[in-house]
């Protein structure tokens, strides 16, 4: 089976190409839904700037709970990291996510090994 893009010319396809790390697509621990969300994140927010969970929820047809579930799965497998942001008084101010396009090695107890896979 061959897939062809009938909506764009070859020139348009070449002009719209971007380099997307694809190693995560080979990770059998991730389902198509998690791979799709991560591809969406990488394609739309390559620098990570401007992305919010709310924007992902608004873009998703699956709703808030599914987006949070997929983010947890991506975190579990080392593709994103959630970091709590605390104010000077120690109260929770927000959450910041870091994107790791090639993943990180995460041990069973959630300790992260900084080596890239």
C-alpha positions as CSV (number, residue, x, y, z in Angstrom):
1,X,0.0,0.0,0.0
2,X,1.3,3.4,-0.9
3,X,0.2,6.7,0.7
4,X,0.3,9.8,-1.4
5,X,-0.6,13.4,-0.5
6,X,-3.2,14.5,-3.0
7,X,-3.6,17.9,-1.5
8,X,0.0,19.3,-1.9
9,X,2.4,19.4,-4.8
10,X,5.9,18.0,-4.5
11,X,7.2,21.6,-4.2
12,X,4.8,22.4,-1.4
13,X,5.8,19.2,0.4
14,X,9.5,20.0,0.1
15,X,8.8,23.6,1.4
16,X,6.9,22.3,4.4
17,X,9.3,19.6,5.4
18,X,10.6,19.7,8.9
19,X,13.0,17.4,10.7
20,X,11.2,15.4,13.3
21,X,13.1,12.9,15.5
22,X,11.3,9.6,14.9
23,X,13.0,7.2,17.3
24,X,10.0,7.5,19.7
25,X,7.9,5.9,16.9
26,X,9.8,2.6,17.4
27,X,9.0,2.5,21.1
28,X,6.5,-0.4,21.4
29,X,5.6,0.7,25.0
30,X,3.9,3.7,23.5
31,X,0.5,3.4,21.8
32,X,-0.5,5.2,18.7
33,X,-2.3,7.8,20.7
34,X,0.8,8.7,22.8
35,X,3.0,8.7,19.7
36,X,0.5,11.0,18.0
37,X,0.4,13.5,20.9
38,X,4.2,13.6,21.1
39,X,4.5,14.1,17.3
40,X,2.0,16.9,17.6
41,X,4.0,18.5,20.4
42,X,7.3,18.2,18.4
43,X,5.8,19.4,15.2
44,X,3.9,22.4,16.6
45,X,6.2,23.5,19.4
46,X,9.7,22.4,18.3
47,X,11.3,24.8,20.8
48,X,8.8,23.9,23.6
49,X,8.0,27.6,23.9
50,X,4.3,28.5,24.0
51,X,3.0,25.1,24.7
52,X,0.6,24.6,27.5
53,X,-1.5,21.6,28.6
54,X,-4.6,23.8,28.0
55,X,-3.5,24.3,24.4
56,X,-3.1,20.5,24.0
57,X,-6.5,19.9,25.5
58,X,-8.1,22.4,23.2
59,X,-6.4,20.8,20.2
60,X,-7.4,17.3,21.2
61,X,-10.6,15.6,20.2
62,X,-10.2,13.2,23.1
63,X,-10.6,15.6,26.0
64,X,-8.7,16.7,29.1
65,X,-8.5,13.3,30.9
66,X,-7.0,11.6,27.9
67,X,-4.4,14.3,27.4
68,X,-3.3,14.1,31.0
69,X,-3.2,10.3,30.8
70,X,-1.0,10.4,27.6
71,X,1.3,13.1,29.2
72,X,1.8,10.8,32.2
73,X,2.7,7.9,29.8
74,X,5.2,10.1,27.9
75,X,6.7,11.1,31.3
76,X,6.9,7.5,32.4
77,X,8.9,6.6,29.3
78,X,11.2,9.6,29.5
79,X,9.9,11.8,26.6
80,X,8.7,14.6,28.9
81,X,9.6,15.7,32.4
82,X,7.2,17.5,34.7
83,X,8.8,19.9,37.2
84,X,6.8,21.7,39.9
85,X,7.4,25.4,40.2
86,X,7.3,26.8,43.7
87,X,7.0,30.4,44.7
88,X,9.4,31.9,47.2
89,X,7.0,31.1,50.0
90,X,7.0,27.4,49.0
91,X,3.5,27.3,47.6
92,X,2.9,25.6,44.2
93,X,3.0,28.2,41.5
94,X,2.7,25.9,38.4
95,X,4.1,23.0,36.5
96,X,6.7,23.2,33.8
97,X,7.2,20.4,31.2
98,X,10.5,19.7,29.5
99,X,10.5,17.9,26.2
100,X,13.1,15.2,25.4
101,X,12.7,14.3,21.7
102,X,15.0,11.3,21.9
103,X,13.8,10.2,25.4
104,X,15.7,9.7,28.6
105,X,16.4,6.4,30.4
106,X,13.9,6.2,33.4
107,X,14.5,3.6,36.1
108,X,11.7,1.7,37.8
109,X,11.6,4.1,40.8
110,X,11.3,7.1,38.4
111,X,14.9,8.2,38.9
112,X,16.1,9.5,35.6
113,X,19.5,8.6,34.1
114,X,20.6,11.7,32.1
115,X,22.0,9.5,29.3
116,X,20.0,9.7,26.1
117,X,19.0,6.5,24.5
